[in-house]
């Protein structure tokens, strides 16, 4: 279930406005009592992913799971931390790939998304003071730090969209895959839409993994997380 939640939550894995704002009421200060947030959890080429970043996002996920009624003990936290780290590494790979491909997220795009968010509006107008206070209260970040994090989330999504745009399913491919999986075409027409969506997800996940494997042949990726 944890893998499903992380795979389908549009932060990348990774860090979008909606995910961040979900943590504004309370961050889960437990992360800040763990100490040693200056250490590095992983590196992707010359880019560091810090333990501070990893534990903050893990605590956000853990709190959301608890709010949904899931028991999150230390064993679950350890697994969740590993999966969040994998998500952050994936996002960094996508960001570096996007930059190498010449993709970018303009300042006006970041500004528009933030200023149009109802979380930072009062009486229908963007309130800068409310925005700055919310960012600081939620994660102890400056607006510049948050905007850079938000930009990275949009950029990784943009490159993922480009990567996925090359993958299509033909009607013959869908029918053949259904026949192989079920042994016949019984109820194919009734189930075709849902089956095609699942098949496309699988194909895209396979494509992304192959892309990451190829990336790793050229860029050194190291993890230092100890649980």
Buried (B, 14 or more C-beta within 10 A) or exposed (E): EBEEBBEEBBBBBBBBBEBBBBBBEEBBEEBBEEEEBEEBBBBBBEBBBBBBBBBBBBBBBBBBBEEEEEEBEEEBBEBBBBBBBBBBBBBBBBBBBBEEEEBEBEEEBBEEBBBEBEBBBEEEEBBEEEBBEBBEBBBEBEBEEBBEBBBBBBBBBBBBEBBBEEEEEEEEEBBEBBEEEEEEEEEBEEBBEEBBEEBBEEBBEEBBEEBBEEBEEEBEBEBEBEE
